[in-house]
Amino acid sequence: MTVVGGIVAFIVIWTVVLFTVLPWGNQAPENPEAGHATSAPENPRIGLKFAATTGIATVLFLLLWYAADQGWLALIFRAG
């Protein structure tokens, strides 16, 4: 896997994982303020979700890199 291919793969994995992690732990407020969406979460904890996303994406990327390095994905990724 080339450096550019690795960066692109990590960004794609990170984005997919982010959209998977975003709904975790969200709760709509019982009494939403006027002008706010009724489905908007009270405390989205976005920093924690970014950290979890980065950790999960790193593990998945390392698994992808290992599989590509072993030649299991030779048709998809070519070793530079």
N, C-alpha and C positions, 0 to 999 in steps of 0.2 A: 504494500500500500504506500503510495507516495505521500509526502507531507500535505500537499493540497487536498488529496483524497481523504486523508485522515481528518483534516480540519473540517471539510465539508461533511463527512460522516458524523463527526462529533456534534456539529451544529444541528444536523437533521435529527439525530438521536435526542439531543437536549430539548429540542422543540417538541418532539412527540411526547417525551416524558413530562415536560412542563404541562401540556394540555391534559395529561393523565393525572397529574398531581394537583392541579388547580382546584378541583372540587372537594378535596379532602378537608373535612372538618368545618366546612362552611355552614353557617346557620343564619337564616334570615331573622331580622329583629322582630320581636312581638309587636312593637309599636313603632313603625317607621316614621321618620320625620317627614313633614310636608315637602314635596318636591323631590323626594328620593324614590328610587325604584323599590318596590316592595320585596323584590328578590335579591337586592344588594346585601352582601354579607356584612355583619356587624364588624367583625375583626378578621380580615382576610389573611393575616400573617404571611404576607408575600415574601418577606425576607427568609423566613423558615422554609417556605415552599421552594424558593430559588436554591437554597442550600441543599435541600433534599433532592431536587432535580439534578443539581450538579453531581452529587454523590452517586445517584442511581445511573445517570448518563455516563459517568466515568467508568463504573463497573461494566456496563453494557458495551461501551466502546472498547475497553480492554479485552473483553471476550471476543468482540468482532475482530480486533487487531490480531489476537492470538490465532483465531480461526483462519484469517487471511495469511498470517505468517506461516502457518502449518501447511498451507496449500489447499485447505478444504474449500476455499472460495476462489479458486484460481480462475474461474470463468468470469467472476465479478470484479475482483481486484487483481491487478498484476503487480508483483513485487518489482520495485524500481531497480 
